[in-house]
């Protein structure tokens, strides 16, 4: 059979879907389903994102077309797919009674339209679907070849590396972090913490290991250690040590592909093991946002390691206090716009920052495949007594109220709509000996962006303690 003039057009639309699959970290295969010259449905590979082994591009398109047409029989329809369909997809096409299937690149390993087997040629089946291969095959092959070549190169590099990349994770290329404004520090990595299970975690470690104090700086969502670039120099100039990790899924740390890989307990355990592995002592815990949700549960396990707390715009999510309206609005936004624009978010809340600084927050996330953590963290905040993390947060609240022996300094960004003054005043009541907070009238949620005067105040406060 000879391809008609419209085949190339529809195959190019399928290639657009394949490109979208590649951007999401999936094998780049795309499909479109056409009836009477009109596109009825599209599909792209999504087994990883959907946690579904059947979510091949063809199946996704068939399901969408059946819903659109109100019939599981797709009589008179044609399906265009960039790669020769496998046996599963070929069977589904025959069951749907497609009139015609057009594919681009042949698949010599699993192709079921002539390469390995040819289900479409079996005359014993009660429906025959016409099949046409090789349409725009060069373009369809090229996108697959480029994808797998990149994967092979990554694997080759990782085999030589100290920290090999797990198959279920991605790693942001180093080129994303080139020439970031105000972030000159050398990276440090580890992957042998038990909770990491081989994932590579990045952290900054600056200053002498025998420094008088170690400032442990924990970030939130969607930030990373870049958040502390204005505070770190102040701590270092005073002769102290700074350790600033990137949570798994953020910054230069590895990023699991699946949202289900993230949990409150996992991230807390990783931080506990990091403190023990680096054998940190005389710690001033510096927290904001998720840095506080997790970090405020650490000192009760090892109080002898902690001297101080610098706490900014965060909370303890104990599950017995309603979440604020500001946080619920943030959660709703994240649910509706899971791929929200990080650069725009930072810029909107920090008008004093340059565009290049705002864009640096998005550097760890070059595509959707790297953003599982940012898509799910809003949902991990404990919102009820039985939610994961709520019980341990209640124990932590009791520790801060009755057992905390260190010094505390609180700073509040007064313009924060999510975790602002009411939340911080409530938290202050839960921290034994917490003095009157520093109040930054212009400060927003990411208060570290106004962090230099806070860091200077902290140096004087904790050195005098």
C-alpha positions in Angstrom: 0.0 0.0 0.0 1.2 3.5 -0.8 1.0 6.2 1.8 -1.4 9.0 0.9 -0.5 12.7 1.0 -2.0 13.3 4.4 0.1 10.6 6.1 3.2 12.8 6.4 1.1 15.6 8.0 -0.4 13.3 10.6 2.9 11.6 11.3 4.4 15.0 12.0 1.7 15.6 14.6 2.6 12.2 16.1 6.2 13.3 16.2 5.1 16.4 18.2 3.6 14.0 20.8 6.9 12.0 20.8 8.8 15.2 21.6 6.5 15.8 24.5 7.1 12.3 25.8 10.9 12.9 25.6 10.5 16.1 27.6 8.7 14.2 30.3 11.5 11.6 30.5 9.6 8.9 28.6 10.7 6.9 25.6 9.7 9.3 22.7 6.8 7.6 21.0 3.7 9.6 19.9 0.4 8.8 18.2 -2.6 10.6 16.7 -6.0 9.0 15.8 -7.8 10.4 12.8 -11.3 10.0 11.4 -12.4 11.5 8.1 -9.3 13.6 8.0 -9.8 15.1 11.5 -7.7 14.4 14.6 -9.9 12.8 17.2 -7.3 12.1 19.8 -3.6 12.1 20.6 -1.3 10.1 22.8 2.3 9.9 24.0 4.2 7.3 25.9 3.5 7.7 29.7 4.2 4.4 31.5 6.5 6.1 34.0 4.4 9.2 34.7 1.2 7.2 34.9 2.7 4.2 36.7 0.9 2.1 34.1 2.7 -0.5 31.9 -0.1 -0.2 29.4 0.2 3.5 28.9 1.8 3.3 25.4 1.2 6.2 23.1 -1.3 4.1 21.0 -3.3 2.9 24.0 -3.5 6.4 25.4 -4.8 7.6 22.0 -7.3 4.7 21.6 -8.7 5.4 25.1 -9.1 9.1 24.4 -10.7 8.5 21.0 -13.2 6.0 22.5 -14.3 8.5 25.0 -14.6 11.3 22.4 -16.6 9.1 20.1 -18.6 7.4 22.8 -17.8 3.9 21.4 -15.1 1.4 22.0 -15.4 0.4 18.3 -13.4 2.9 16.2 -14.7 1.9 12.8 -13.3 4.0 10.0 -10.5 5.5 12.1 -6.8 5.6 11.3 -4.0 5.6 13.9 -0.6 7.2 13.2 2.3 6.2 15.5 6.0 7.0 15.3 7.1 3.5 16.2 5.9 0.1 15.0 3.3 -1.1 17.5 4.0 -3.9 19.9 1.7 -7.0 20.4 -0.3 -5.3 23.1 -1.0 -2.2 21.1 -1.6 -4.2 17.9 -4.2 -6.4 19.7 -5.9 -3.3 21.0 -6.0 -1.8 17.5 -7.6 -4.9 16.1 -10.2 -5.1 18.9 -11.0 -1.4 18.2 -11.5 -2.4 14.5 -9.4 0.4 13.2 -9.5 0.8 9.4 -5.8 1.6 9.1 -2.6 1.9 11.1 0.4 3.9 9.9 3.7 3.8 11.7 7.1 5.4 11.2 10.1 3.6 12.5 10.3 -0.2 12.5 10.9 -1.9 15.8 13.1 -5.0 15.3 12.8 -6.1 19.0 9.1 -5.9 19.7 7.4 -4.8 16.5 4.1 -6.7 15.9 3.4 -5.3 12.4 6.0 -7.3 10.5 9.4 -6.9 12.3 9.0 -9.7 14.9 5.5 -11.0 14.2 2.7 -9.6 12.0 -0.7 -9.7 13.8 -2.2 -7.7 11.1 -1.6 -10.4 8.5 -3.3 -13.1 10.5 -6.4 -14.0 8.4 -7.9 -16.1 11.2 -8.8 -12.9 13.1 -12.3 -11.7 12.6 -11.1 -8.2 11.7 -8.4 -7.0 9.3 -6.7 -3.7 9.8 -4.6 -2.3 7.0 -1.1 -1.4 8.0 1.4 1.0 6.4 5.0 1.3 7.7 7.9 3.5 7.0 6.1 6.9 6.8 8.5 9.6 7.8 10.7 6.8 9.1 13.9 8.9 9.2 12.5 11.5 11.5 10.8 8.9 13.7 14.0 6.9 14.0 16.1 10.0 14.7 14.2 11.0 17.8 14.5 7.5 19.2 18.1 7.2 18.3 19.0 10.5 19.9 17.0 9.6 23.1 18.8 6.2 23.5 22.2 7.6 22.6 21.8 10.2 25.4 20.8 7.4 27.8 23.8 5.3 26.8 26.2 8.2 27.3 24.7 8.9 30.7 25.1 5.3 31.7 28.7 5.2 30.4 29.5 8.3 32.5 27.7 7.0 35.5 29.5 3.6 35.4 32.7 5.5 35.8 31.3 7.7 38.5 31.3 7.2 42.3 27.6 7.7 42.4 25.8 5.7 39.7 22.4 6.9 38.6 19.5 4.7 39.6 17.2 3.6 36.7 14.2 5.2 38.4 15.8 8.6 38.8 17.1 11.5 36.7 20.0 13.8 37.4 20.2 17.4 36.3 23.1 18.0 33.9 25.9 20.1 35.5 25.5 22.6 32.6 22.3 23.8 34.2 24.3 25.2 37.1 27.0 27.0 35.2 27.5 30.7 36.1 24.6 31.0 38.5 24.8 34.4 40.1 26.1 34.4 43.7 26.6 30.6 44.0 30.4 29.9 43.8 30.6 27.0 46.2 32.0 23.5 45.3 29.5 20.6 45.3 29.7 17.6 47.7 27.8 14.4 47.2 27.0 11.2 49.0 24.8 8.2 48.1 25.5 5.6 50.8 23.1 6.7 53.4 20.7 3.8 54.1 17.6 5.9 53.4 19.0 7.2 50.1 19.2 3.6 48.7 21.7 4.7 46.1 20.3 8.1 45.2 22.9 10.9 45.1 22.4 13.7 47.5 24.1 17.1 47.1 25.2 19.4 49.9 27.3 22.4 50.4 30.0 22.1 53.1 31.9 25.3 53.6 34.1 26.5 56.5 36.3 24.7 59.0 35.0 21.4 60.4 36.1 22.4 63.9 34.3 25.8 63.6 32.6 27.2 66.7 29.2 26.6 65.2 27.8 24.8 62.2 24.9 26.4 60.5 22.7 23.6 59.0 20.5 25.3 56.4 17.4 23.5 55.2 15.4 24.7 52.2 11.7 24.2 51.1 9.7 23.7 48.0 10.5 24.6 45.2 13.8 26.0 46.4 17.3 24.4 46.9 20.6 25.4 48.6 20.8 28.4 46.2 18.2 30.0 48.6 20.9 30.6 51.2 23.5 32.3 49.0 23.1 35.7 50.8 23.4 34.2 54.3 26.2 31.7 53.7 29.0 34.4 53.2 28.0 36.1 56.5 28.3 32.8 58.5 31.6 32.0 56.8 33.1 35.4 57.4 32.4 35.0 61.1 34.5 31.8 61.1 31.6 29.2 61.2 30.8 26.1 59.1 27.8 25.9 56.8 26.2 22.7 55.6 23.3 23.2 53.1 21.8 20.1 51.6 19.5 19.8 48.6 16.6 17.5 49.5 16.2 14.6 47.1 14.2 15.8 44.1 15.6 19.3 44.4 18.8 21.2 43.4 21.7 19.1 42.4 20.4 16.0 44.2 19.0 13.1 42.2 15.3 13.3 41.3 13.1 10.1 41.5 10.9 9.9 38.4 7.8 8.9 40.4 5.9 11.2 42.7 5.2 8.2 45.0 8.9 8.0 45.8 8.5 11.0 48.1 7.3 11.0 51.6 7.6 13.0 54.8 9.2 10.1 56.6 11.8 9.4 53.9 13.0 13.0 53.7 13.2 13.3 57.5 15.2 10.1 57.8 17.6 11.2 55.1 18.3 14.4 57.1 18.8 12.5 60.3 21.3 10.2 58.6 23.1 13.1 57.0 23.6 14.8 60.4 25.0 11.6 61.8 27.1 10.8 58.8 28.8 14.2 58.8 29.0 14.0 62.6 27.7 17.6 63.0 27.9 19.2 66.4 27.2 22.7 67.8 24.5 23.0 65.2 22.5 26.1 64.6 19.5 24.8 62.7 18.3 27.2 60.0 14.9 26.5 58.6 12.1 27.9 56.4 9.1 26.4 54.6 9.6 22.6 54.3 13.0 23.1 55.9 11.0 23.7 59.1 8.4 21.0 58.6 11.2 18.5 58.5 14.0 20.2 60.3 12.0 21.0 63.5 11.6 17.3 64.0 15.3 16.6 64.1 16.7 18.0 67.4 14.5 15.9 69.7 16.3 12.8 68.4 19.8 14.1 69.0 19.5 17.2 71.3 23.2 17.1 72.2 24.1 18.1 68.6 22.1 21.3 68.5 23.0 24.7 70.1 20.5 27.0 68.3 17.6 27.5 66.1 17.1 30.2 63.4 13.5 29.9 62.3 11.9 31.8 59.4 8.4 31.5 57.9 7.6 27.9 58.5 5.4 25.7 60.8 5.1 22.4 62.5 2.3 20.5 60.7 0.9 18.6 63.7 -2.4 17.7 62.1 -4.5 19.0 65.0 -4.3 22.6 63.9 -6.0 23.6 60.6 -3.8 24.6 57.8 -3.8 28.3 57.0 -6.0 29.7 54.2 -2.8 30.9 52.5 -1.3 27.4 52.5 -4.6 25.9 51.2 -4.6 28.4 48.4 -1.0 27.4 47.6 -2.0 23.7 47.6 -4.9 24.4 45.3 -2.7 26.3 42.9 -0.2 23.4 42.8 -2.9 20.9 42.2 -4.3 22.9 39.3 -1.0 23.9 37.9 1.5 21.1 38.7 4.1 22.4 36.3 3.9 26.0 37.7 6.5 28.4 36.4 9.2 28.5 39.1 11.0 31.5 37.7 7.7 33.5 37.6 6.8 32.4 41.1 10.1 33.6 42.6 10.0 36.8 40.6 6.4 37.7 41.7 7.3 37.3 45.4 10.7 38.9 45.2 10.6 42.0 43.0 14.0 43.1 44.2 15.7 40.1 42.6 17.2 40.0 39.1 15.7 37.8 36.4 18.9 35.7 36.4 18.6 35.1 40.1 14.9 34.1 39.8 15.8 31.8 36.9 18.4 30.1 39.0 15.7 28.6 41.2 14.4 26.8 38.1 17.9 25.5 37.0 17.5 22.1 38.6 14.3 21.4 36.6 15.0 21.4 32.9 11.9 19.5 32.0 8.8 17.8 33.5 10.7 14.6 34.1 12.7 16.3 36.8 9.7 17.8 38.7 8.1 14.9 40.5 9.0 16.5 43.9 7.6 19.9 43.1 4.4 18.3 41.9 3.8 16.3 45.1 5.4 18.2 48.0 2.3 20.4 48.6 0.2 17.2 49.2 2.7 15.8 51.7 2.1 18.5 54.3 0.3 16.7 57.2 -3.3 18.0 57.2 -4.9 15.7 59.8 -4.0 13.8 63.0 -3.4 10.6 61.2 -1.5 12.0 58.2 2.1 10.9 57.7 4.4 13.1 59.7 1.7 14.5 62.0 2.4 12.3 65.0 6.2 13.0 64.9 5.5 16.7 64.5 3.3 16.6 67.7 6.2 14.9 69.6 8.5 17.6 68.2 6.1 20.4 69.4 6.3 18.9 72.9 10.1 18.8 72.7 10.3 22.5 71.7 7.8 23.5 74.5 9.3 21.6 77.4 12.8 20.2 76.6 14.6 22.6 74.2 17.7 23.9 76.0 19.2 25.9 73.1 18.9 29.5 71.9 16.2 30.6 69.4 16.1 33.5 67.0 12.9 33.9 64.9 12.6 36.1 61.8 9.3 36.8 60.0 8.8 38.0 56.5 5.7 40.2 57.0 4.6 39.9 53.3 4.3 36.1 53.3 0.8 35.1 52.3 1.4 31.4 53.1 3.2 31.2 56.4 3.1 34.7 57.7 2.8 36.4 61.0 -0.2 34.5 62.6 1.5 31.2 61.8 4.8 32.3 63.1 3.3 33.7 66.3 1.6 30.4 66.9 4.9 28.6 66.4 6.7 31.0 68.7 4.3 30.0 71.5 5.5 26.4 71.0 9.2 27.2 71.3 10.6 27.5 74.8 12.4 30.7 75.4 11.8 32.2 71.9 12.3 36.0 72.2 10.5 38.7 70.2 11.0 38.0 66.5 12.9 40.1 63.9 10.2 41.5 61.6 11.1 42.3 58.0 8.4 44.5 56.7 9.4 43.9 53.0 10.2 40.3 53.5 8.2 37.6 51.7 7.9 33.9 52.0 11.4 33.2 50.7 12.9 35.3 53.5 16.4 34.2 52.8 16.3 36.6 49.9 16.4 39.3 52.6 18.8 37.2 54.5 22.0 39.2 55.0 20.8 41.3 57.9 19.2 38.2 59.4 22.4 36.3 59.2 24.4 39.2 60.8 21.9 39.3 63.6 22.2 35.5 64.0 26.0 35.6 64.2 25.9 38.2 67.0 23.1 36.5 68.8 24.4 32.9 68.8 28.0 33.9 69.5 26.9 35.8 72.6 24.8 32.9 73.8 
